[in-house]
């Protein structure tokens, strides 16, 4: 005897009596499954993956689509992906979704979407415009892409941005030959950070994002510098800035300016600044010169619909990674708030920022005074209305700040461990899904979105772009 315990997720005939003894129960058809799960009439469809139902000859493969308005706005926005490193394929699923969004946006002329990817691990995202050349994988990918009506191409309109150094590969895992080849094609640039205007000075706080500042001393010093007070007046290069900063650490300052901040505080600030500055000194230049050298914020201010910017930070130290990520978020925010001369209709409606290892910047352990955390909170709370969308990934969702994950309309859970599923974040997850979460295979996720009537166990194919080394 077989018996099945099930949960009613939909009722088409308004019949609420229990199933009577002796009644025939059948497996649902493809159309009935789609109807039961609320997948039969999704507006503004963007591929989310596919579902496999039943075994043997009764097996059904069903496409799953998000309503884009609940994935990238305006109804709901932001995506959080969690799962054990290496097993859950967090980056692969994120990139699959963004490839689907780009395909959708290119086909629909009414949607103008741009992308900024932060490459945080090795060369993970440094070949996304090159098509996967493995024939066995392409044979597996094709039927899925056909089912979801996606193009069998890699990402389009891609440009790569590497940290500047004279050796070119000092701060990146990319090969020099590939960088030079891309430069010739106008697809590769080296980003630098000068110290010339108010924006440059205001970005200093990003260097101290992981420093606890309970008394707002660091913030006071940065405000003092940004306002061109005392010895910082008229300074337009890093060398002079360091000299001026060193003077503030001396007890025999002839000037009375800045004395409301103690010498000890200036010395701590100087020490922390030097530590960050010296680790990646070549990035910090007095002037941006050269055909392929750029300011990231200026490049972001020129971003167009369907453009993909890949910002490589994988070989930078943790403080510098945070500095660059914070600068990118701030530049996107300024662009959407109209801080450029561009007409509003020229700016993409949605700009998606993807970052792996989100726990580095938005965990429960990050200091509350962190400017990067404040920026992430602002984006997740107000970004939907501005058209700024955050796609973040991390190993354990329980590590992430509750206001960040609470504002993500879409959650994707990959394989995790038994300890993690006992945490608060999984309290309302049905027990059957908790059991599944400890056994998910690579290429499988459980997703949650306001459009779906229940959580869905979806699958997705391997990347269509080149994600491996030769």
Secondary structure, DSSP 8 states (H G I E B T S, - for coil): -----------SS---S---TT-------HHHHHHHHT-SS-SSEEEEEEEEESSGGG-EEEEEEEEGGGTBSSSSB-EEEE--TTTS-HHHHHHHHHHHHHHHHHH-TT--EEEEEEE-STTTTTTTTSB---HHHHHHHHHHHHHTT--SS--SSEEEEEE--TTSSTT-SS-HHHHHHHHHTT-EEEE-B---SHHHHHGGGGGGTTS--TT-HHHHHHHHHHTT-GGGTT--SHHHHHHHHHHTT-TT-SS-TTTTS-HHHHHHHHHHHHHHHHHTGGGB-SS--STTEE-HHHHHHT--TT-EEEEE-TTS-HHHHHHHHHHHHHHHHHHHTT-SSS-GGGS-SEEEEEES-THHHHBTTS-TT-HHHHHHHHHHHHHHHHTEEEEEEES-GGGB-HHHHHT-SEEEE----TTGGGSGGGTTS-HHHHHHHTT--TTEEEEE-TTSSS-EEEE----SB--S--
